[in-house]
């Protein structure tokens, strides 16, 4: 089983990896199919199903689908160009993707929200269609946005998650037990094994450049969030708070005014800064999703700015360790809120961050696995109930609490020797079962929980 660091940490656009990035990626894949088709296409249609329909407007799924069909992609997204393109598309009822010429597409008619049962493969399903000059469908594909910006066709999903193409990797662990056994046998840390796998599929130079860019984008997102104020879009009137909290914390520095627990406010400020940027549609990094994108950067920033001896030269080790844990969760359970609730998003992010922090603070592989287990165990059962379908309430604050739990989990693990009662694999399986049993209304539909018990406007 191989999931690259660059699969777990994708540079993209907010507010949702599964509802914004995923549909945009699916649209790009469909355009490629159209370019390869032996016939000429004249128009496009799209239908959104399951969670993509129920919370699609709040998650900007409609915008993402339209822009994706116009040729926009998450990693090169330009907000200013996107706004111009959207206005033109609504006015002309055409999209102009590169290599395909003008295609008819009226968002009011050709983009349909289907509020019936979800498609059978996954809660986040969409069907994209190309039509001929008479408006008849001549090409069609079903896509599933399975969390974290990952997209699979109906056929790919049916083929199973064991499919893995590419050169063999030296440490193909599929469970935490295998990971620890390989570490003990090889004498390598989790990060060292993960890096060896990365290089087997790439090269050291490209890995180093890619990892550096991931942290640069994460940190730039924190900085934007800490310096931007105003009200977030979407209609809830949620005000940005990270800037004011950060300014207050900076003013208290050196004045002996802060209680020890104020460090939690620093972590929350970093995390909230990211998720406020995400809610505003800014550039973020999936970690492992957009909805949970603030947890891991906040913990890295906490470590760099507040822990003696921290050095940026070890950020690679942090990311590699975190990605190894995230890969186990994704492979054996889910990182999709629409599939397993917010335990799969913030819970997974917290486990990844706890593992990364434990590693760079000198933890053994056994302590790293313990840190991840503690963090995930104490997110089990967390529902995904965004108010008005927006990735704002309770999502933004939830990232701050996820970061705090991650640091606590790493600290507890470092106080022990790595032995513990509940193995990480058992917690991951429990999360999968819990998500399976969770009522659909608590899985990113805005039909239950906080979404129906507080005013939506």
C-alpha positions in Angstrom: 0.0 0.0 0.0 1.5 3.4 -1.0 0.0 6.8 -0.5 2.5 9.6 -1.1 3.1 12.5 1.1 1.8 14.5 -1.8 -1.4 12.5 -1.9 -2.1 13.3 1.8 -1.0 16.9 1.5 -2.4 18.5 -1.6 -2.3 22.2 -2.3 -5.7 23.4 -3.3 -8.6 25.7 -2.6 -11.2 26.0 0.2 -13.6 25.4 1.6 -13.7 21.6 1.2 -11.4 19.0 -0.2 -14.2 16.6 -0.9 -16.9 19.1 -1.9 -14.7 21.7 -3.7 -11.4 20.2 -4.7 -12.8 16.8 -5.5 -15.5 18.0 -8.0 -13.0 20.3 -9.6 -10.5 17.3 -10.0 -13.3 15.1 -11.3 -14.3 17.7 -13.9 -10.6 18.0 -15.1 -10.5 14.2 -15.5 -13.7 14.3 -17.5 -12.3 17.0 -19.8 -9.3 14.7 -20.4 -11.7 11.9 -21.4 -13.5 14.2 -23.8 -10.2 15.3 -25.4 -9.4 11.6 -26.0 -12.8 10.8 -27.4 -13.0 10.0 -31.1 -16.0 12.2 -31.5 -16.8 15.9 -31.1 -18.7 17.1 -28.0 -20.9 20.2 -28.0 -22.2 20.5 -24.5 -21.9 19.5 -20.8 -24.2 18.5 -18.0 -23.6 17.6 -14.3 -25.6 16.1 -11.5 -24.6 16.2 -7.8 -25.7 13.5 -5.4 -25.7 12.7 -1.7 -23.7 15.0 0.5 -22.5 16.9 -2.6 -26.2 17.9 -3.2 -27.2 18.5 0.4 -24.3 20.8 1.4 -23.1 21.6 -2.1 -23.9 25.3 -2.1 -22.4 25.9 1.3 -19.3 24.0 0.3 -19.1 25.8 -3.1 -19.6 22.5 -5.0 -21.6 24.3 -7.7 -18.8 26.8 -8.3 -16.1 24.1 -8.2 -18.0 22.0 -10.7 -18.6 24.9 -13.1 -15.0 26.1 -12.9 -13.6 22.6 -13.2 -15.6 22.1 -16.4 -14.1 25.4 -17.6 -10.6 24.1 -17.1 -9.7 25.3 -13.6 -7.7 23.0 -11.3 -7.1 23.2 -7.5 -3.3 23.4 -7.5 -3.2 26.3 -10.0 -6.4 28.0 -8.9 -6.5 31.8 -9.4 -9.4 33.4 -7.5 -9.5 36.6 -9.6 -9.6 34.7 -12.9 -12.2 32.3 -11.5 -14.6 35.1 -10.6 -14.2 36.6 -14.1 -14.8 33.2 -15.7 -17.9 32.5 -13.5 -19.5 35.8 -14.6 -18.8 35.0 -18.2 -20.2 31.5 -18.0 -23.4 32.7 -16.4 -23.8 35.3 -19.1 -22.9 33.3 -22.2 -24.0 29.8 -21.0 -20.7 28.4 -22.4 -17.4 27.1 -21.1 -14.1 27.2 -23.0 -11.8 24.5 -21.7 -8.4 24.3 -23.4 -8.4 21.9 -26.4 -12.1 21.5 -26.6 -13.4 24.8 -27.8 -16.7 26.4 -26.7 -19.2 24.0 -25.0 -22.7 24.8 -24.1 -23.3 24.8 -20.3 -26.0 26.7 -18.6 -25.5 26.4 -14.8 -29.2 27.0 -14.1 -30.2 24.1 -16.3 -27.2 21.8 -16.8 -26.1 21.6 -13.2 -28.6 19.6 -11.1 -28.7 19.0 -7.4 -30.3 15.5 -6.8 -31.6 15.4 -3.2 -32.7 11.8 -3.5 -30.7 8.8 -2.1 -26.9 9.0 -2.6 -25.3 7.0 -5.4 -24.4 3.5 -4.3 -20.6 3.9 -4.2 -20.1 6.8 -1.8 -21.9 9.6 -0.1 -20.1 12.1 -2.4 -21.1 11.2 -5.9 -21.5 13.2 -9.2 -22.3 12.3 -12.8 -20.7 14.2 -15.6 -22.1 14.1 -19.1 -21.0 15.3 -22.6 -23.7 15.9 -25.2 -23.8 16.1 -29.0 -25.2 18.9 -31.1 -28.8 17.6 -30.6 -28.3 17.5 -26.8 -28.1 13.7 -26.5 -25.6 12.3 -24.0 -22.7 10.7 -25.9 -20.2 10.4 -23.0 -20.9 9.9 -19.3 -18.9 9.1 -16.2 -19.7 8.7 -12.5 -17.1 10.1 -10.0 -16.9 9.8 -6.3 -15.1 12.4 -4.2 -13.9 10.1 -1.4 -12.2 12.7 0.9 -9.0 14.7 0.9 -9.3 15.7 -2.7 -9.1 12.0 -3.8 -11.4 11.1 -6.7 -12.3 7.7 -8.1 -14.5 6.7 -11.0 -17.2 4.2 -10.5 -15.0 1.5 -12.0 -12.0 2.4 -9.9 -14.0 2.3 -6.7 -15.5 -1.1 -7.7 -12.0 -2.5 -8.4 -11.1 -2.0 -4.7 -8.6 0.0 -2.7 -5.8 -2.5 -3.1 -4.9 -1.2 -6.6 -1.5 0.4 -6.6 0.4 1.1 -9.7 4.1 2.0 -9.9 7.5 0.6 -8.9 7.7 -1.6 -5.8 8.4 0.2 -2.5 10.7 -1.2 0.2 8.3 -0.8 3.1 4.8 -1.6 2.0 3.0 -1.5 5.4 -0.8 -1.7 5.5 -1.3 -1.6 9.2 0.4 -0.1 12.3 1.5 -3.6 13.4 3.3 -4.1 10.1 4.8 -0.6 10.3 6.3 -1.2 13.7 7.5 -4.7 12.7 9.3 -3.3 9.6 10.7 -0.5 11.7 12.1 -2.9 14.3 13.5 -5.2 11.6 15.1 -2.4 9.6 16.2 -0.2 12.4 14.6 2.8 10.6 12.2 5.3 12.0 8.7 5.6 10.5 9.8 8.8 8.7 12.9 7.1 7.3 10.8 4.2 5.9 8.2 6.6 4.5 11.0 8.6 2.8 12.5 5.5 1.3 9.1 4.7 -0.2 8.7 8.2 -1.5 12.1 8.1 -3.2 11.4 4.6 -4.7 8.5 6.4 -6.6 10.3 9.7 -7.2 13.7 11.2 -6.4 15.2 13.0 -3.4 15.4 16.4 -5.0 11.8 16.4 -6.1 10.7 15.2 -2.7 12.6 17.9 -0.9 11.2 20.6 -3.1 7.7 19.3 -2.8 7.9 19.0 1.0 9.3 22.5 1.3 6.4 23.9 -0.8 3.8 22.1 1.3 5.1 23.8 4.5 5.5 27.1 2.7 1.9 27.1 1.6 0.7 25.9 5.1 2.7 28.6 6.8 1.6 31.3 4.4 -2.0 30.3 5.1 -1.4 30.8 8.8 0.1 34.2 8.2 -2.8 35.3 6.0 -5.2 34.2 8.6 -3.4 35.9 11.4 -3.4 39.3 9.5 -6.9 39.3 7.9 -10.1 40.4 9.6 -13.7 40.7 8.4 -16.7 38.5 8.0 -16.6 35.1 6.3 -18.8 34.6 3.2 -21.9 32.3 3.2 -24.6 34.2 5.2 -23.9 33.1 8.8 -22.1 36.4 9.6 -19.2 34.5 11.3 -16.4 37.0 12.1 -12.8 36.1 11.7 -11.2 35.9 15.1 -7.6 34.6 14.6 -6.2 38.0 14.0 -7.6 39.5 17.2 -6.6 36.5 19.3 -3.1 36.6 17.9 -2.7 40.3 18.6 -4.0 39.9 22.1 -1.4 37.1 22.7 1.4 39.1 21.2 0.5 42.0 23.5 0.7 39.8 26.6 4.1 38.4 25.7 6.8 39.4 28.2 4.3 41.0 30.6 3.8 37.9 32.8 0.0 38.2 32.2 -0.5 34.8 30.8 -1.5 31.6 32.6 0.3 28.5 31.4 -2.8 27.2 29.6 -2.6 30.2 27.3 -0.4 28.1 25.1 -3.7 26.5 24.0 -4.8 29.9 22.7 -1.7 30.1 20.5 -2.4 26.7 19.0 -6.1 27.6 18.5 -5.1 30.9 16.8 -2.8 29.1 14.3 -5.4 26.5 13.5 -8.3 29.0 13.3 -6.2 31.2 11.0 -6.0 28.3 8.5 -9.6 27.4 8.7 -10.8 30.9 8.4 -8.8 31.2 5.2 -10.3 27.9 4.1 -13.8 29.1 4.8 -13.1 32.2 2.7 -12.1 30.0 -0.3 -8.3 30.7 0.1 -5.4 28.4 -0.7 -4.9 25.7 1.8 -3.2 22.2 2.0 -5.3 19.1 2.7 -4.1 17.6 5.9 -5.7 15.2 5.3 -8.8 17.3 4.3 -9.7 21.0 4.0 -12.1 20.8 6.8 -9.3 19.6 9.1 -6.5 21.6 7.3 -5.6 23.7 10.4 -4.7 21.0 12.9 -1.3 19.8 11.5 0.0 23.3 10.5 -0.9 24.6 13.9 1.0 21.9 15.7 4.1 22.4 13.5 3.9 26.2 14.1 3.5 25.5 17.9 6.6 23.3 17.8 8.7 25.7 15.8 7.7 28.8 17.8 7.2 27.5 21.3 9.3 24.3 21.9 13.0 24.8 22.7 15.3 23.0 20.2 12.8 22.9 17.4 14.3 23.4 13.9 12.7 23.8 10.5 15.2 21.3 9.1 13.1 18.5 10.7 9.7 19.5 9.1 10.2 16.8 6.5 10.3 14.2 9.3 7.1 15.6 10.8 5.3 15.5 7.5 6.6 12.0 6.6 5.5 10.6 9.9 2.1 12.3 9.8 1.5 11.1 6.2 2.3 7.5 7.2 -0.4 7.6 9.9 -2.8 9.4 7.6 -2.3 6.7 4.9 -3.2 3.9 7.4 -6.4 5.7 8.4 -7.4 6.3 4.8 -6.6 2.8 3.7 -8.3 1.0 6.6 -11.1 3.4 7.4 -11.8 6.9 5.9 -10.8 10.5 6.0 -14.2 11.6 4.5 -16.6 13.4 6.8 -19.5 12.4 4.5 -18.5 8.8 5.0 -17.5 8.6 8.6 -18.2 11.9 10.3 -15.7 14.5 11.6 -13.8 11.8 13.5 -12.5 10.9 10.0 -11.4 14.5 9.4 -10.3 16.3 12.6 -9.7 13.0 14.3 -7.4 11.8 11.6 -5.7 15.1 11.4 -5.1 15.1 15.2 -3.6 11.6 15.1 -1.3 12.6 12.2 -0.2 15.8 14.0 0.3 13.9 17.3 2.5 11.3 15.5 4.5 14.0 13.7 5.2 16.0 16.9 6.1 12.9 18.9 8.6 11.9 16.2 10.4 15.3 16.0 10.5 15.4 19.8 12.5 12.2 19.9 9.8 9.6 20.2 10.4 6.0 19.3 8.2 4.4 16.6 6.2 2.7 19.4 5.7 6.1 21.1 4.7 7.6 17.8 2.1 4.9 17.2 0.8 5.5 20.8 0.5 9.2 20.2 -1.6 8.7 17.1 -3.7 6.2 19.0 -4.4 8.5 21.9 -5.4 11.4 19.6 -7.7 9.3 17.4 -9.3 7.4 20.3 -10.5 10.7 21.8 -12.2 11.8 18.6 -14.2 8.7 18.1 -17.9 9.4 17.4 -17.5 13.0 16.4 -20.2 13.9 13.9 -20.0 16.2 10.9 -22.8 18.7 11.3 -21.8 22.0 9.6 -24.3 24.8 10.1 -25.9 25.8 6.8 -23.5 23.5 5.0 -20.6 25.9 5.6 -17.2 24.8 6.8 -17.3 27.4 9.6 -19.4 26.3 12.6 -18.2 24.2 14.4 -15.4 23.4 12.0 -13.1 26.3 12.6 -12.9 26.0 16.4 -12.8 22.2 16.1 -9.4 22.5 14.4 -8.0 24.4 17.4 -9.2 21.7 19.8 -7.8 19.0 17.4 -4.4 20.6 17.6 -4.6 20.9 21.4 -5.5 17.2 21.7 -2.6 16.3 19.3 0.0 18.0 21.5 -1.5 16.4 24.6 -1.4 13.0 23.0 2.2 13.4 21.9 3.2 14.6 25.4 1.5 11.6 27.1 3.1 9.2 24.7 6.5 10.6 25.3 6.0 10.1 29.1 5.6 6.4 28.5 7.7 3.7 26.8 5.3 3.1 23.9 3.5 0.2 25.4 -0.2 0.7 25.8 -3.5 -1.2 26.0 -5.4 -0.2 22.8 -3.4 -0.6 19.5 -3.8 2.1 16.8 -5.1 -0.5 14.3 -8.0 -1.3 16.7 -8.9 2.4 17.0 -8.8 2.9 13.2 -11.1 -0.1 12.8 -13.4 1.2 15.5 -13.6 4.6 13.7 -14.6 2.8 10.5 -17.3 0.8 12.3 -18.5 3.9 14.1 -18.8 5.8 10.9 -20.6 3.0 9.3 -23.2 2.9 12.2 -23.5 6.7 12.4 -26.8 8.0 11.1 -26.6 9.6 7.7 -27.9 13.0 9.0 -24.7 13.3 11.1 -22.4 12.8 8.1 -22.0 16.2 6.3 -25.6 16.6 5.3 -26.5 19.5 7.6 -29.7 17.5 8.5 -28.8 16.9 12.1 -26.8 18.0 15.1 -25.7 21.6 15.4 -26.8 22.3 11.9 -30.5 22.0 13.0 -30.2 23.2 16.6 -28.9 26.7 16.0 -30.2 29.5 13.8 -29.0 29.1 10.2 -29.3 32.7 9.2 
